[in-house]
C-alpha cells in the first residue's frame, strides 16, 4: 500500500519503438492508466443527483459512476520529455465544463526540453497538473477519498509554460510559470493579460516536505480586469511509519473592480492526520474551513457568503499494490447561511454524505 500511495502510476506495456533493445537499454516510452469508480449517498437526496456545486470530484449522488479514468503515454530520454493523457469521468464533466470541444477530455498534454547538460533544468509547455496544493485529481495519491474544499476550488490543471529546477540532492525544487489563466486551457475571451506562478518545494528528508506556490493574474476580460493574487502553503510530516500529518493554508485576494485598491479576500486552512497500522490499511481524519464571504470563488447568493467547516473520516484498504478500496463519511456545516438543501428541498446549514470508491492503476 505504501508503494501505491507514493507512486502515481505503474507503467506497463513497454513498446517497441523501432530499434533493438538490450538489457542495458531503457525504453523511453511508458504507457499507463488509472480508473476510479465510486458511489456517494448524499443525505440531502438531491433530485438532480448533482451534489453541491463547489465539489468537482465524486459529485454525483446515489449512482455508481466513474470519477476519473485515463490512459497516459509518457516519453523521456534524459534530454526531452512529454506526456499525453486522455480522460473521461464525472470529474472531467464538472471540472472542465468551460473548455471547448475535445479539450474537455485532456488530462495532460505537454512537452519539455532539458536546457542544461550539468543541471536538472527543464522548460515544459502545454497542459499540465497544477503546481498548487498537495492534492491532485488522482485519488490514489491522496490521503482522503474526496478532495479538500481548498483543492476543489483552486486549479487542478493549468496551461502555459514553465521552467523548473531540481537540485542534485533532490532536496529543492523550484519552478516559475507563465499561464493562460486560473485553471484555463483557453483564455477568457477578451483577456490578453498573462498570468504567473511560482513553486518552491523543500524536502530535507523523507519525513518533511514544505511547499509554497502562487498564482498572479486575472480571470476576467481586460475591459473589467480584476487582478487575483493567490498563495498556497503546506507542510507534510511523516513522524514514523504509522503517523503522518498534512497542514495546509490557502489565501487569495482579488480586486473589487478594475483599478480598485480594495480587495475581496478568501482563505482556507486544512489539517489531515493519517494512521497506517499495517501495510494494507490506513485511516485518515480531516478538518477544514473555507471562508469566501465576498463569493469570489464559491457563489451562494446569500447575505454572508460561503463560510463552511468540513470534517471527514476515511478508511483505505489496499487490496493489491495497485488496487485501492476506500470508505469515507463527510460533513459540511455552514456557519451562518442556509446554503444546502435537505431531503425536502428546504435550505439548511448542514450536509452529510457517505461514499466508497475502488481504483486501479496499471
FIDREN-65566 format. One record per residue (C-alpha): x, y, z; residue in one letter. Coordinates in pm, whole numbers. Layout:
% residues N
SITE,X,Y,Z,A
...
This chain:
% residues 362
SITE,0,0,0,X
SITE,291,235,69,X
SITE,418,176,-280,X
SITE,70,255,-406,X
SITE,37,582,-216,X
SITE,385,707,-301,X
SITE,377,632,-673,X
SITE,139,793,-919,X
SITE,102,506,-1158,X
SITE,271,181,-1250,X
SITE,394,183,-1609,X
SITE,335,-130,-1813,X
SITE,340,-247,-2169,X
SITE,675,-121,-2289,X
SITE,654,-55,-2659,X
SITE,889,-141,-2943,X
SITE,990,189,-3099,X
SITE,1187,58,-3393,X
SITE,1532,-37,-3270,X
SITE,1685,-337,-3097,X
SITE,1687,-320,-2719,X
SITE,1925,-483,-2477,X
SITE,1900,-532,-2103,X
SITE,2100,-207,-2068,X
SITE,1861,-4,-2289,X
SITE,1573,168,-2111,X
SITE,1266,214,-2324,X
SITE,1183,588,-2320,X
SITE,810,523,-2369,X
SITE,577,424,-2086,X
SITE,206,350,-2116,X
SITE,-5,364,-1801,X
SITE,-362,414,-1689,X
SITE,-592,482,-1398,X
SITE,-959,400,-1325,X
SITE,-1152,525,-1021,X
SITE,-1516,430,-970,X
SITE,-1737,546,-683,X
SITE,-2075,555,-512,X
SITE,-2186,853,-300,X
SITE,-2502,883,-94,X
SITE,-2588,1243,-6,X
SITE,-2839,1262,279,X
SITE,-2986,1573,117,X
SITE,-3104,1337,-159,X
SITE,-3075,1589,-446,X
SITE,-3337,1529,-713,X
SITE,-3094,1601,-998,X
SITE,-2827,1371,-846,X
SITE,-2586,1669,-853,X
SITE,-2402,1733,-529,X
SITE,-2319,2090,-408,X
SITE,-2165,2287,-692,X
SITE,-1838,2366,-512,X
SITE,-1748,1996,-546,X
SITE,-1599,1873,-873,X
SITE,-1484,1522,-781,X
SITE,-1725,1249,-666,X
SITE,-2007,1490,-739,X
SITE,-2293,1256,-833,X
SITE,-2541,1125,-575,X
SITE,-2689,776,-546,X
SITE,-2537,623,-858,X
SITE,-2236,407,-935,X
SITE,-2017,616,-1157,X
SITE,-1668,681,-1291,X
SITE,-1490,970,-1123,X
SITE,-1177,958,-1338,X
SITE,-1034,724,-1595,X
SITE,-739,799,-1820,X
SITE,-471,650,-2039,X
SITE,-131,816,-2045,X
SITE,169,787,-2275,X
SITE,497,929,-2145,X
SITE,829,978,-2322,X
SITE,1162,1070,-2165,X
SITE,1514,1010,-2288,X
SITE,1702,1237,-2047,X
SITE,1701,1534,-2285,X
SITE,1338,1565,-2396,X
SITE,1015,1453,-2236,X
SITE,645,1460,-2298,X
SITE,307,1341,-2172,X
SITE,-28,1283,-2337,X
SITE,-321,1163,-2127,X
SITE,-685,1150,-2233,X
SITE,-958,1113,-1972,X
SITE,-1326,1064,-1906,X
SITE,-1549,1060,-1598,X
SITE,-1765,1290,-1388,X
SITE,-1454,1482,-1278,X
SITE,-1386,1577,-1641,X
SITE,-1752,1673,-1698,X
SITE,-1761,1902,-1395,X
SITE,-1412,2047,-1380,X
SITE,-1357,2117,-1749,X
SITE,-1711,2230,-1832,X
SITE,-1582,2569,-1952,X
SITE,-1333,2419,-2200,X
SITE,-1442,2375,-2564,X
SITE,-1479,2051,-2758,X
SITE,-1226,1774,-2716,X
SITE,-1018,1983,-2473,X
SITE,-1263,1863,-2206,X
SITE,-1102,1520,-2233,X
SITE,-736,1627,-2200,X
SITE,-584,1533,-1865,X
SITE,-227,1627,-1955,X
SITE,-53,1716,-2282,X
SITE,289,1874,-2256,X
SITE,642,1864,-2392,X
SITE,971,1956,-2230,X
SITE,1339,2008,-2311,X
SITE,1633,1990,-2074,X
SITE,1831,2311,-2119,X
SITE,2142,2228,-1916,X
SITE,2394,1949,-1958,X
SITE,2507,1967,-1596,X
SITE,2191,2066,-1404,X
SITE,1838,1924,-1383,X
SITE,1687,2229,-1552,X
SITE,1385,2195,-1781,X
SITE,1142,2403,-1985,X
SITE,797,2247,-2036,X
SITE,493,2378,-2222,X
SITE,136,2259,-2268,X
SITE,-137,2139,-2033,X
SITE,-14,2001,-1702,X
SITE,-120,1924,-1347,X
SITE,-139,2229,-1123,X
SITE,160,2332,-915,X
SITE,-77,2441,-638,X
SITE,-159,2224,-336,X
SITE,-88,1876,-204,X
SITE,-389,1704,-369,X
SITE,-441,1605,-729,X
SITE,-726,1462,-934,X
SITE,-576,1113,-888,X
SITE,-743,985,-574,X
SITE,-493,709,-502,X
SITE,-223,973,-448,X
SITE,-419,1148,-172,X
SITE,-486,1064,190,X
SITE,-864,1109,163,X
SITE,-1112,962,-80,X
SITE,-1255,1306,-168,X
SITE,-1063,1630,-209,X
SITE,-1047,1918,38,X
SITE,-1263,2224,-29,X
SITE,-947,2424,-97,X
SITE,-828,2171,-355,X
SITE,-1168,2162,-528,X
SITE,-1166,2541,-560,X
SITE,-812,2606,-673,X
SITE,-665,2489,-1006,X
SITE,-642,2116,-1074,X
SITE,-475,2187,-1409,X
SITE,-306,2476,-1587,X
SITE,-182,2556,-1935,X
SITE,122,2759,-2033,X
SITE,497,2720,-1995,X
SITE,727,2668,-1700,X
SITE,1093,2645,-1614,X
SITE,1185,2408,-1333,X
SITE,1498,2311,-1143,X
SITE,1568,2018,-913,X
SITE,1883,2025,-704,X
SITE,2134,1741,-735,X
SITE,2044,1613,-387,X
SITE,1672,1642,-478,X
SITE,1601,1847,-166,X
SITE,1497,2158,-356,X
SITE,1251,2203,-641,X
SITE,1196,2549,-792,X
SITE,967,2650,-1075,X
SITE,842,2966,-1245,X
SITE,534,2963,-1468,X
SITE,361,3180,-1728,X
SITE,-3,3076,-1765,X
SITE,-319,3123,-1970,X
SITE,-526,3186,-1659,X
SITE,-679,3038,-1347,X
SITE,-746,2676,-1445,X
SITE,-780,2760,-1814,X
SITE,-672,2583,-2129,X
SITE,-821,2857,-2345,X
SITE,-810,3216,-2225,X
SITE,-1121,3402,-2117,X
SITE,-1248,3595,-2424,X
SITE,-1108,3948,-2416,X
SITE,-828,3857,-2175,X
SITE,-479,3929,-2313,X
SITE,-307,3950,-1973,X
SITE,-64,3667,-1894,X
SITE,-77,3506,-1551,X
SITE,224,3394,-1350,X
SITE,305,3147,-1076,X
SITE,588,3003,-873,X
SITE,661,2689,-674,X
SITE,930,2618,-417,X
SITE,943,2275,-250,X
SITE,1193,2181,18,X
SITE,1229,1815,115,X
SITE,1518,1793,362,X
SITE,1448,1424,434,X
SITE,1186,1153,392,X
SITE,985,1288,687,X
SITE,934,1654,589,X
SITE,805,1838,282,X
SITE,738,2213,279,X
SITE,584,2383,-25,X
SITE,500,2737,-135,X
SITE,301,2801,-457,X
SITE,136,3109,-606,X
SITE,-81,3247,-883,X
SITE,-91,3608,-1002,X
SITE,-321,3709,-1287,X
SITE,-672,3794,-1399,X
SITE,-963,3563,-1477,X
SITE,-1173,3837,-1639,X
SITE,-1163,4025,-1972,X
SITE,-916,4315,-1984,X
SITE,-1205,4561,-2003,X
SITE,-1307,4466,-1647,X
SITE,-972,4331,-1529,X
SITE,-967,4224,-1164,X
SITE,-623,4113,-1056,X
SITE,-608,3799,-845,X
SITE,-325,3715,-605,X
SITE,-322,3370,-452,X
SITE,-83,3175,-232,X
SITE,-83,2814,-114,X
SITE,141,2680,161,X
SITE,152,2330,305,X
SITE,372,2107,514,X
SITE,366,1728,509,X
SITE,520,1542,802,X
SITE,575,1168,846,X
SITE,657,1122,1213,X
SITE,714,747,1183,X
SITE,590,455,974,X
SITE,238,484,1117,X
SITE,163,852,1178,X
SITE,155,1135,924,X
SITE,19,1491,918,X
SITE,-57,1748,647,X
SITE,-124,2113,730,X
SITE,-224,2350,451,X
SITE,-337,2709,413,X
SITE,-469,2892,105,X
SITE,-532,3266,84,X
SITE,-636,3484,-208,X
SITE,-706,3849,-286,X
SITE,-898,3985,-584,X
SITE,-966,4346,-681,X
SITE,-1324,4452,-624,X
SITE,-1317,4625,-962,X
SITE,-1070,4732,-1229,X
SITE,-809,4969,-1084,X
SITE,-953,4938,-734,X
SITE,-731,4946,-425,X
SITE,-992,4743,-235,X
SITE,-974,4365,-240,X
SITE,-1204,4073,-164,X
SITE,-1029,3804,40,X
SITE,-1088,3432,77,X
SITE,-890,3175,275,X
SITE,-891,2811,380,X
SITE,-695,2615,644,X
SITE,-694,2234,641,X
SITE,-547,1967,867,X
SITE,-527,1597,777,X
SITE,-394,1319,1002,X
SITE,-330,964,882,X
SITE,-268,645,1077,X
SITE,-134,338,895,X
SITE,-145,37,1128,X
SITE,-35,-206,855,X
SITE,92,-204,500,X
SITE,-255,-257,354,X
SITE,-470,-49,590,X
SITE,-490,325,662,X
SITE,-724,567,838,X
SITE,-739,944,788,X
SITE,-926,1231,952,X
SITE,-966,1579,803,X
SITE,-1079,1913,948,X
SITE,-1109,2221,729,X
SITE,-1263,2563,697,X
SITE,-1330,2771,384,X
SITE,-1423,3137,405,X
SITE,-1531,3327,94,X
SITE,-1762,3598,228,X
SITE,-1750,3801,-93,X
SITE,-1812,3493,-313,X
SITE,-1505,3534,-532,X
SITE,-1463,3159,-581,X
SITE,-1779,2996,-438,X
SITE,-2112,3163,-504,X
SITE,-2405,3111,-266,X
SITE,-2625,3416,-327,X
SITE,-2673,3451,48,X
SITE,-2600,3751,275,X
SITE,-2288,3607,440,X
SITE,-2140,3415,151,X
SITE,-1963,3083,183,X
SITE,-1829,3019,535,X
SITE,-1817,2644,588,X
SITE,-1647,2392,813,X
SITE,-1585,2039,688,X
SITE,-1497,1713,861,X
SITE,-1429,1365,724,X
SITE,-1314,1019,824,X
SITE,-1198,754,581,X
SITE,-1062,401,571,X
SITE,-837,273,294,X
SITE,-774,-92,216,X
SITE,-502,-188,-29,X
SITE,-642,-499,-194,X
SITE,-329,-526,-409,X
SITE,-31,-300,-475,X
SITE,-228,-122,-746,X
SITE,-588,-165,-622,X
SITE,-734,58,-351,X
SITE,-1077,37,-186,X
SITE,-1192,332,24,X
SITE,-1479,432,255,X
SITE,-1548,789,364,X
SITE,-1800,981,572,X
SITE,-1801,1360,543,X
SITE,-1998,1658,671,X
SITE,-2024,2028,585,X
SITE,-2151,2291,828,X
SITE,-2223,2645,710,X
SITE,-2153,2899,983,X
SITE,-2436,3140,909,X
SITE,-2647,3087,599,X
SITE,-2864,2801,477,X
SITE,-2667,2707,167,X
SITE,-2753,2336,143,X
SITE,-3083,2153,81,X
SITE,-3237,1875,290,X
SITE,-3443,1581,162,X
SITE,-3749,1805,131,X
SITE,-3552,2064,-70,X
SITE,-3562,2307,223,X
SITE,-3248,2524,275,X
SITE,-3041,2411,572,X
SITE,-2695,2478,713,X
SITE,-2561,2121,709,X
SITE,-2484,1850,456,X
SITE,-2377,1489,513,X
SITE,-2270,1206,286,X
SITE,-2105,864,285,X
SITE,-1926,707,-6,X
SITE,-1697,439,-133,X
SITE,-1452,413,-422,X
SITE,-1245,149,-597,X
SITE,-941,247,-800,X
SITE,-685,58,-1005,X
SITE,-360,181,-1157,X
SITE,-198,-11,-1442,X
